[in-house]
Amino acid sequence: EAMPLERLTMLVVPAKEEPTLLVPRLEAPRVEERPDLFKLQVWNETDNPVALVAGLVGPRITMAIGDHTWSRFLLALQDELPARRWLPASMITGPLRASKDAAEIDCLARAAAAADRVANAIHAGEIPLVGRSEAEVAGDIGRRLVAEGHDKVAFVIVASGPNSASPHHEPSDRVIGRDEMVVCDFGGVLDGYCSDTTRTVVTGEPTPEMQEMYAVVAEAHAAGVAAATVGTACSEVDAAARDIIADAGFGEFFPHRTGHGIGRDVHEEPYLVDGNKTPLEAGNAFSVEPGIYLPGRFGARLEDIVVATEDGPMALNGADHGLVVV
């Protein structure tokens, strides 16, 4: 796995010729050489790696470049290779990565099961919330993810009280109090594949308003999972969840898409969002995660990873879907 450095690492994959992995010399010892897949070309500190890539590319007019390539490299390549057509590599790699085989689905299932064990620990009160800061709780969740088998933590969101109305809240020094909604969204990487799950709990007796709102989220989540059948457009899965929230009067408080693909990255194709008419295929793996967020007050989200199969949607997460009191 290449480190993000100012020293260029780049895999050049021609349409017909042998692929070449270009790496700086100090990174070369970390490369597991696979001569059946690519040849290795090492560059030294005084070499111009951009010129070396240009030499590998040759006279080709159209090139696709990794979506996460730093702009400094793309701009340098554009200078070195003028009058070329540049496309995002995801137009090629996205559909390939979106279709998971049985071994990949097994990896995702094991990652999801490990994340479920952390969610179960939260529900059981094994990770105390009240009287501790969001950051402290997030640290505990991260350590649990690793203890349960993840190789590393990808992210942890712990959002309490009014912070739970911010979908991507950064865990802070805010101390979690009683009778508050707490959104816990977390994931990691296990054997190269990602987990991502969200459970919302309450640190005391929920108010009727909290119960009503959460019930809508849970209903929307169930509808989204049920709609995620092979051949159904991604936008229709989004609509299945979104319509329930809108019909309950919370439409303006659901500001994000219903889900995203998951695999070797936490976010990849397919995206369950309005306007995406791409039909789900068997082997697509994605989140279903509707939420409602009342600014300055509280919010809730419920998220599972789901796989589209010929036999119907298969949810990989099984931790309690209710509004658990902790």
C-alpha positions in Angstrom: 0.0 0.0 0.0 1.7 3.2 -1.2 2.2 5.9 1.3 0.9 9.3 0.3 4.2 11.1 -0.4 5.5 13.9 -2.5 7.6 11.2 -4.1 5.6 9.8 -6.9 4.4 6.2 -6.9 2.3 5.3 -9.9 1.0 2.2 -11.6 0.9 2.6 -15.4 -1.5 0.1 -17.1 -1.4 0.2 -20.9 -4.3 -1.3 -22.9 -2.1 -4.1 -24.2 1.5 -3.9 -22.9 2.8 -5.1 -19.5 1.9 -2.8 -16.6 4.7 -1.0 -14.7 4.8 0.0 -11.1 7.0 3.1 -10.7 8.2 3.6 -7.2 10.8 5.8 -5.4 13.9 3.7 -4.3 13.2 4.1 -0.6 9.7 2.6 -1.0 10.9 -0.3 -3.2 11.7 -2.7 -0.3 8.0 -2.5 0.8 6.7 -3.7 -2.6 5.7 -7.3 -2.9 7.0 -8.1 -6.4 4.5 -9.8 -8.7 6.2 -10.4 -12.0 3.0 -12.1 -13.3 1.1 -8.9 -12.8 3.6 -6.0 -13.3 7.2 -5.1 -13.7 8.9 -2.8 -11.1 10.7 0.3 -12.1 12.6 2.1 -9.4 13.5 5.8 -9.6 16.2 7.7 -7.7 16.1 11.0 -5.9 17.7 12.8 -8.8 15.4 11.3 -11.4 12.2 13.0 -12.8 9.4 10.5 -12.1 6.9 12.5 -14.1 9.1 12.2 -17.2 9.5 8.5 -16.6 5.7 8.1 -16.5 5.5 10.1 -19.7 7.9 7.7 -21.3 5.8 4.7 -20.3 2.6 6.4 -21.6 4.1 7.1 -25.0 2.0 8.6 -27.8 -1.4 7.7 -26.3 -4.0 10.5 -26.5 -6.5 9.3 -23.9 -5.5 8.5 -20.3 -7.4 7.7 -17.1 -5.8 8.8 -13.8 -6.6 7.8 -10.3 -9.3 9.9 -8.7 -7.2 10.4 -5.6 -4.0 11.4 -7.4 -2.5 14.6 -5.9 -3.0 17.6 -8.2 0.7 18.3 -8.1 1.3 15.1 -10.0 -1.6 15.5 -12.4 -0.6 19.1 -13.3 3.0 18.0 -13.8 1.8 15.2 -16.1 -0.4 17.5 -18.0 2.6 19.8 -18.6 4.7 16.8 -19.6 2.0 15.4 -21.9 0.2 18.3 -23.6 -2.8 18.0 -25.8 -3.9 14.7 -24.2 -7.4 13.8 -23.0 -7.6 13.0 -19.2 -10.4 11.0 -17.6 -11.0 9.7 -14.1 -9.9 6.1 -13.6 -13.0 5.4 -11.6 -15.0 5.2 -14.9 -13.0 1.9 -15.4 -12.2 0.8 -11.9 -15.5 1.8 -10.3 -17.8 -0.8 -12.0 -15.1 -3.4 -11.5 -14.8 -2.8 -7.8 -18.5 -2.5 -7.3 -19.1 -6.1 -8.2 -17.9 -8.3 -5.3 -17.2 -12.0 -5.7 -17.9 -14.5 -2.9 -14.5 -14.1 -1.3 -14.9 -10.4 -1.1 -18.4 -10.7 0.4 -17.0 -13.1 3.0 -14.4 -10.4 3.9 -17.1 -7.8 4.2 -19.2 -10.1 6.3 -16.3 -10.8 8.7 -15.6 -7.1 9.0 -19.3 -6.3 9.6 -19.5 -9.1 12.3 -16.5 -7.6 14.1 -18.1 -4.1 14.0 -21.4 -5.7 15.3 -19.5 -7.0 18.3 -18.4 -3.4 19.1 -22.0 -2.2 18.7 -23.2 -4.9 21.0 -20.7 -3.7 23.6 -22.1 -0.2 23.4 -25.6 -1.5 23.8 -24.6 -3.6 26.8 -23.0 -0.7 28.5 -19.5 -2.2 28.3 -18.3 1.1 26.8 -19.6 3.7 29.3 -21.0 7.0 27.8 -22.4 9.2 30.5 -19.9 11.5 32.2 -17.2 10.9 29.5 -16.2 13.0 26.6 -17.1 12.1 23.0 -13.4 11.8 22.3 -12.8 9.4 25.1 -15.7 7.2 24.0 -14.4 7.3 20.4 -11.0 6.2 21.6 -12.6 3.2 23.3 -14.6 2.3 20.2 -11.5 2.4 18.1 -9.6 0.1 20.5 -12.5 -2.3 20.5 -12.5 -2.4 16.7 -8.9 -3.5 16.7 -9.5 -6.0 19.5 -12.4 -7.5 17.6 -10.1 -8.2 14.6 -9.8 -5.0 12.5 -6.3 -4.3 11.3 -6.9 -0.6 11.7 -9.5 2.0 12.5 -10.9 4.0 9.5 -13.1 6.5 11.5 -15.2 6.9 14.6 -18.0 9.4 15.1 -19.5 9.9 18.5 -22.0 12.7 18.5 -24.1 13.4 21.6 -26.9 15.7 22.5 -27.1 18.6 20.0 -24.0 17.3 18.3 -26.0 14.3 17.1 -27.7 16.6 14.7 -24.4 16.9 12.8 -24.1 13.8 10.5 -20.2 13.9 10.4 -19.5 15.4 13.8 -15.9 15.2 15.0 -15.8 13.7 18.5 -15.1 16.6 20.9 -14.4 17.2 24.5 -18.1 17.6 25.2 -19.1 15.4 28.1 -22.1 13.1 27.4 -25.0 13.7 29.8 -28.1 11.8 30.7 -31.2 11.7 28.6 -29.3 12.4 25.4 -29.3 10.8 22.0 -25.8 9.6 21.0 -25.0 8.6 17.4 -22.1 6.2 17.1 -20.8 5.6 13.6 -17.6 3.7 13.2 -15.7 1.4 10.9 -12.3 -0.1 10.2 -10.4 -2.3 7.8 -10.1 -6.1 8.2 -8.0 -8.1 5.7 -8.3 -5.2 3.3 -12.0 -4.7 3.4 -14.0 -2.1 5.3 -16.7 -2.1 7.9 -19.1 0.8 8.5 -22.1 0.8 10.9 -24.1 3.3 12.8 -26.2 2.8 15.9 -28.0 5.5 17.9 -28.6 5.1 21.6 -30.1 7.2 24.4 -28.6 7.7 27.8 -31.9 7.6 29.6 -35.6 7.4 29.0 -36.3 8.8 25.5 -38.9 11.5 25.1 -42.0 10.7 23.0 -40.5 13.0 20.3 -37.2 11.0 20.3 -39.1 7.8 20.0 -41.3 9.0 17.2 -38.3 10.3 15.2 -36.3 7.2 15.7 -39.2 5.0 14.7 -39.3 6.9 11.4 -35.6 6.4 10.8 -36.0 2.7 11.6 -38.9 2.3 9.2 -37.0 4.2 6.5 -34.0 1.9 7.0 -36.1 -1.2 6.7 -37.7 0.1 3.5 -34.3 0.9 2.0 -33.0 -2.5 2.7 -36.1 -4.2 1.4 -35.9 -2.1 -1.9 -32.3 -3.0 -2.5 -33.0 -5.8 -5.0 -31.1 -6.8 -8.1 -32.3 -4.7 -11.0 -33.6 -1.8 -8.9 -32.1 1.6 -9.7 -30.0 3.1 -6.9 -32.2 6.2 -7.0 -35.3 4.0 -6.2 -33.6 2.6 -3.1 -32.9 6.1 -2.0 -36.5 7.1 -2.7 -37.8 4.1 -0.7 -36.1 5.4 2.5 -36.5 9.1 1.7 -40.2 9.0 1.0 -41.0 7.6 4.5 -39.0 10.3 6.2 -40.6 13.0 4.0 -44.1 11.7 4.6 -43.5 11.9 8.3 -42.7 15.6 8.0 -38.9 15.3 8.4 -37.8 15.5 4.7 -35.8 18.7 5.1 -33.9 17.1 8.0 -32.5 14.2 5.9 -29.7 16.0 4.0 -27.5 13.1 2.7 -27.9 10.2 0.3 -29.3 6.9 1.6 -26.1 4.9 1.0 -22.7 4.3 -0.6 -20.8 1.3 -1.9 -18.2 -0.3 0.3 -15.3 -2.6 -0.3 -11.6 -1.8 -0.1 -12.6 1.8 0.4 -15.3 2.9 2.9 -16.9 5.0 0.1 -17.0 3.6 -3.5 -19.6 2.7 -6.1 -22.6 2.3 -6.2 -24.1 5.4 -4.6 -27.7 5.2 -3.5 -28.7 8.7 -4.3 -31.4 10.5 -6.3 -30.5 10.7 -10.0 -28.4 7.6 -10.1 -30.4 5.3 -12.4 -27.7 2.6 -12.3 -29.5 -0.7 -11.5 -28.1 -2.8 -8.6 -26.3 -6.0 -9.6 -25.7 -9.2 -7.7 -22.5 -8.7 -5.7 -23.0 -4.9 -5.1 -22.3 -4.1 -1.4 -23.4 -0.8 0.0 -24.7 0.9 3.2 -28.3 1.8 3.9 -28.2 4.7 6.4 -31.1 7.1 6.6 -31.0 9.7 9.3 -33.0 12.6 10.7 -31.2 15.6 12.2 -32.9 18.4 14.1 -30.5 21.3 14.3 -29.4 22.3 17.8 -31.5 19.5 19.4 -30.7 15.9 18.5 -30.5 13.5 15.6 -30.5 9.8 14.8 -29.0 7.5 12.1 -29.2 3.7 11.5 -26.8 2.0 9.2 -26.2 -1.5 8.0 -24.1 -2.9 5.1 -26.2 -4.8 2.6 -25.3 -7.0 -0.4 -27.6 -7.4 -3.4 -28.1 -11.1 -4.2 -30.3 -13.0 -6.6 -32.2 -14.2 -3.5 -32.8 -10.7 -2.3 -31.0 -8.1 -0.1 -28.6 -9.6 2.5 -27.8 -7.4 5.5 -24.4 -8.1 6.9 -25.0 -6.3 10.2 -27.3 -7.7 12.9 -26.8 -5.6 16.0 -30.0 -4.4 17.6 -31.9 -1.9 15.4 -33.9 -0.4 18.3 -33.3 2.8 20.2 -31.4 1.1 23.0 -31.3 2.8 26.4 -27.7 2.7 27.9 
